[in-house]
């Protein structure tokens, strides 16, 4: 039990440090690029299916859903603490109303694939090395890992502090967190 409390305390501390540095940047979340999921992702999304990466239609896959952009990497130790919680939420609420898009900061395509196979399940992802990764980093002003940006279909920003939300909802049903994000008034 004390190990769980120590890990949870560590995650909260790290998350608040990252969230504070992101919150204090005045450029974060300014919507000066694309305005819908289909425009934002074009056809650049993939999904792992039985260990094989397949292309998916972003417009169809993300229609009407809350989307979590998960900026993470295999080498990031803080990410290894957060990823299992995020995976549990994803498995609890299903894919009908919620999707995770892995925005890789891995050092190689091989690292990205290994991390996804080991830790992510069937999440969507942007292929390694795509310019879209840099575009999303700039658009949402990501300056540290892990970062979890929650957006709605119109690309309205729900929260730039998705990691903090996860920590706050660890002891609650995942559906409550999805409802919170769904009912949040968005910002551009």
C-alpha positions in Angstrom: 0.0 0.0 0.0 2.8 2.5 0.8 4.4 1.8 -2.6 1.1 2.8 -4.3 0.9 6.0 -2.2 4.5 6.8 -3.0 3.9 6.3 -6.7 0.7 8.4 -6.6 2.5 11.2 -4.7 5.3 11.1 -7.2 2.9 11.3 -10.1 1.0 14.2 -8.6 4.2 16.1 -7.9 5.6 15.6 -11.4 2.3 16.3 -13.1 1.8 19.5 -11.2 5.3 20.6 -12.1 4.7 19.9 -15.8 1.2 21.4 -15.8 2.4 24.6 -14.1 5.2 25.2 -16.6 2.7 24.7 -19.4 0.0 26.8 -17.8 2.4 29.7 -17.4 3.2 29.9 -21.1 0.9 32.5 -22.7 1.1 30.9 -26.1 -0.3 27.5 -25.0 -3.5 26.4 -26.6 -3.8 29.3 -29.1 -5.8 28.0 -32.0 -4.0 29.5 -35.0 -3.9 26.4 -37.2 -6.5 23.8 -38.2 -10.1 23.8 -36.9 -11.5 20.3 -37.2 -10.2 16.8 -36.3 -10.2 15.8 -40.0 -8.2 18.9 -40.9 -5.9 18.5 -37.9 -5.0 14.9 -38.5 -5.7 14.6 -42.3 -5.0 10.9 -42.9 -1.9 10.7 -40.7 -3.4 8.4 -38.0 -2.7 4.7 -37.6 -3.8 2.0 -35.1 -2.1 -1.1 -34.0 -4.2 -4.1 -34.8 -2.8 -7.5 -33.8 0.7 -6.1 -33.7 0.4 -4.5 -37.2 0.1 -0.8 -37.9 -2.9 0.0 -40.1 -4.0 3.4 -41.6 -7.4 4.7 -40.4 -9.7 7.4 -41.5 -9.4 10.2 -38.9 -12.7 11.8 -39.8 -14.6 8.6 -39.2 -12.6 7.4 -36.2 -12.7 10.6 -34.3 -16.3 11.8 -35.2 -18.1 12.9 -32.0 -15.4 11.8 -29.6 -13.4 13.3 -26.9 -9.7 13.0 -27.9 -6.7 12.8 -25.7 -3.5 13.7 -27.3 -0.9 11.8 -25.3 2.6 13.3 -25.7 4.9 10.6 -24.4 8.0 8.4 -25.0 9.4 5.1 -24.1 12.5 6.7 -22.5 10.3 9.0 -20.3 10.1 7.4 -16.8 7.3 9.8 -15.7 5.3 8.5 -18.7 5.7 4.9 -17.5 3.9 5.9 -14.3 1.0 7.7 -16.1 0.5 5.3 -19.0 -1.1 2.4 -17.0 -3.7 4.8 -15.5 -4.5 6.2 -19.0 -4.8 2.7 -20.4 -7.2 1.7 -17.6 -9.4 4.8 -18.4 -9.4 3.9 -22.1 -10.3 0.3 -21.4 -13.1 1.3 -19.0 -14.8 3.9 -21.2 -14.3 2.2 -24.6 -13.8 3.7 -28.0 -17.4 4.9 -28.6 -16.9 8.3 -27.0 -13.1 8.5 -26.4 -9.9 8.1 -28.3 -6.2 8.4 -27.4 -3.8 9.6 -30.0 -0.2 8.8 -29.1 2.1 11.7 -30.1 5.5 10.0 -30.0 8.7 11.6 -28.7 10.5 8.4 -29.1 14.1 8.3 -30.5 13.2 5.8 -33.2 10.4 4.0 -35.0 11.4 0.8 -33.3 11.2 2.4 -29.8 7.8 3.8 -30.7 6.5 0.4 -31.8 7.9 -1.4 -28.8 6.4 1.1 -26.3 3.0 0.9 -28.0 2.9 -2.9 -28.1 4.0 -3.2 -24.5 2.0 -0.4 -22.9 -0.7 1.1 -25.1 -3.0 -1.5 -26.6 -5.1 -0.3 -29.6 -4.6 3.4 -29.3 -4.3 5.6 -32.3 -0.9 7.1 -33.1 0.9 9.4 -35.5 3.6 7.6 -37.5 7.2 8.2 -36.3 8.8 11.2 -37.9 5.6 12.8 -39.3 5.7 16.6 -39.3 2.3 16.5 -37.6 4.1 15.7 -34.4 6.0 19.0 -34.5 2.8 20.8 -35.5 1.0 19.5 -32.5 3.9 20.3 -30.2 3.7 23.9 -31.5 0.0 24.2 -31.6 -0.4 23.0 -28.0 2.9 24.4 -26.8 4.1 21.1 -25.3 7.3 21.6 -23.3 7.5 18.5 -21.2 6.5 14.9 -21.0 4.1 13.5 -20.2 1.5 15.9 -21.6 -2.1 15.0 -22.1 -4.2 17.5 -24.1 -7.9 16.9 -24.2 -9.8 18.2 -27.3 -13.3 17.9 -28.7 -14.2 17.2 -32.4 -14.1 20.8 -33.4 -10.5 20.9 -31.9 -11.7 23.1 -29.1 -9.4 22.8 -26.1 -11.1 21.0 -23.2 -8.0 21.0 -20.9 -4.3 21.3 -21.2 -4.0 19.5 -17.9 -5.3 16.1 -18.6 -2.6 14.5 -16.5 -3.8 16.4 -13.4 -7.4 15.3 -14.2 -6.4 11.7 -14.3 -4.7 11.9 -10.9 -7.8 13.6 -9.5 -10.0 10.8 -10.8 -7.9 7.8 -9.9 -10.3 6.6 -7.2 -13.4 7.4 -9.2 -15.0 5.6 -12.1 -13.5 6.5 -15.5 -16.9 7.4 -16.8 -17.0 10.4 -14.4 -13.8 11.7 -15.9 -15.1 11.4 -19.5 -18.3 13.2 -18.4 -16.2 16.0 -16.9 -14.3 16.4 -20.1 -17.5 16.2 -22.2 -19.3 18.8 -20.1 -16.3 21.3 -20.0 -16.8 24.5 -21.8 -14.1 24.6 -24.4 -11.6 27.4 -25.2 -10.1 28.2 -28.5 
